[in-house]
């Protein structure tokens, strides 16, 4: 499971050959959540609301990169790191 970004104790992952819809995974301490790339809505799981706010802020700035990573992982298995929230 490639880690594509990490900031403030929040880890962002994408899996190889993952099911649709396009999404990414977030882990923070014992919390885990899957987030839809297009809507930035929660597909499954939960994280504290402050963490979710930070993830959405980061994802809004990198939505195109997230989708490019999704497509690349599905077609070639290659991915690239995305700049963390600063």
N, C-alpha and C positions, 0 to 999 in steps of 0.2 A: 504494500500500500504506500505509494509515493507521498511523501510530505511535500506539499507545494508552498507552504508558508508557515511561519510561526511568529507569534508576537504576544507579549503580555501573558505568557503561560497558555495561550490558545494555539492549538495545532490544527492546521487545515490539510486534509488529505483528499485524494481521489483514488479510486480503485481501477485496475486494469479490467477491461471487458465488463463494465458495469451495465446494469439495466437502465432503461429510460424511465423517467425523464432525466435530462442532464442535471446533475447535482454534485455537491461536494459534502464531505464529512468534516465535522468539527468535534474536537475532543478538548475538554477543559476539566482537569481533575477527574472526578468520577462521572462527569456528564458527557453525553454523546448526542449529537443531533445531525440529521441529514437535511441539507438546504437546497431547494430548487434554484438553479442558476437564473432562470428567466424572471421568476417572481420574487426571489429571495425569501420565500415562505418556507416554513418547516414542513418537511415530508414525514419525519419520524424522530422521536426522541425529544429531549429538552436540555436547555442550559439556562443558567441564571439570566434574568432579563438584561442586566448590565452587559454581560458577555455577548448576548444576542445582539444588542445595540452596536457593540464594537465590531462584531462580525459583519453585520449588515452595512455599517459605514465602510469597512474595508472592501466588501464585495461590490458595493455600488461603484467604487473607484476602479475595480478590476473585473467587471462583468465580462468584457470582451476577452480578456486574457483567460478567465475561467472557462469560457466556451471554447476558446482555441485549445486549451489544455484538454478539455473533455474530448473534443474531436480527435486530437492527436493521440491520446491514450487509447481511444477506441480503434483507431485505424492502424497506428504504427507501434503503440506501446511506449512512445516517447513522451516526455513531459518536460516542463521547465518550471523553475522556481518563480514565484510572484513576490514582489516587494511587500514586506510586512507593513502594518499600520504603524505610522510614526507620530 
